[in-house]
Amino acid sequence: MAAPDEKPTVRLVAHCRRCHGWLVSASSVSAGIGPTCAVRERAEQRAAARPLTLFEVAA
């Protein structure tokens, strides 16, 4: 049992905007996205910005 003079620890958490998992890290909470989802999001943005070639359009 906790001592009566101990105060509870308060921590700000949020949900990831992509996977809705819990964000605990201060930098992730401020960004609104976790590190793994941020990498995946950047990869998707790069892929969307890349122009299609003739062979990709035909497929």
C-alpha positions as CSV (number, residue, x, y, z in Angstrom):
1,M,0.0,0.0,0.0
2,A,1.2,3.5,-0.8
3,A,2.3,5.9,1.9
4,P,-0.2,8.6,2.6
5,D,2.3,11.4,1.6
6,E,2.9,10.0,-1.9
7,K,1.3,11.8,-4.7
8,P,0.1,10.0,-7.8
9,T,2.1,10.3,-11.0
10,V,0.2,12.1,-13.8
11,R,1.2,11.4,-17.3
12,L,-0.2,12.9,-20.5
13,V,-1.1,10.2,-23.1
14,A,-2.9,10.3,-26.4
15,H,-4.0,8.1,-29.2
16,C,-2.0,7.8,-32.5
17,R,-3.9,9.5,-35.4
18,R,-3.0,6.5,-37.6
19,C,-3.4,3.3,-35.6
20,H,-5.1,4.7,-32.5
21,G,-2.6,3.0,-30.2
22,W,-1.5,4.7,-27.0
23,L,1.2,7.4,-27.2
24,V,3.3,7.8,-24.1
25,S,6.4,9.5,-25.3
26,A,6.3,13.3,-25.0
27,S,7.5,13.8,-28.5
28,S,5.0,11.4,-29.9
29,V,2.1,13.0,-27.9
30,S,3.1,16.4,-29.3
31,A,3.3,15.1,-32.9
32,G,0.1,13.1,-32.5
33,I,1.7,10.0,-34.2
34,G,4.0,7.2,-33.0
35,P,7.4,6.6,-34.5
36,T,6.5,3.5,-36.4
37,C,3.4,5.0,-37.9
38,A,5.4,8.2,-38.8
39,V,7.9,6.1,-40.8
40,R,5.0,4.4,-42.6
41,E,3.2,7.6,-43.3
42,R,6.3,9.3,-44.8
43,A,6.9,6.2,-47.0
44,E,3.3,6.4,-48.3
45,Q,3.7,10.1,-48.9
46,R,6.9,9.5,-50.9
47,A,5.2,6.8,-52.9
48,A,2.2,9.0,-53.7
49,A,4.5,11.8,-54.8
50,R,6.5,9.6,-57.2
51,P,5.3,9.9,-60.8
52,L,3.9,6.7,-62.4
53,T,5.8,5.1,-65.2
54,L,4.1,3.8,-68.4
55,F,4.5,0.2,-67.1
56,E,2.9,1.0,-63.8
57,V,-0.1,2.7,-65.5
58,A,-0.7,-0.4,-67.8
59,A,-0.6,-2.8,-64.9
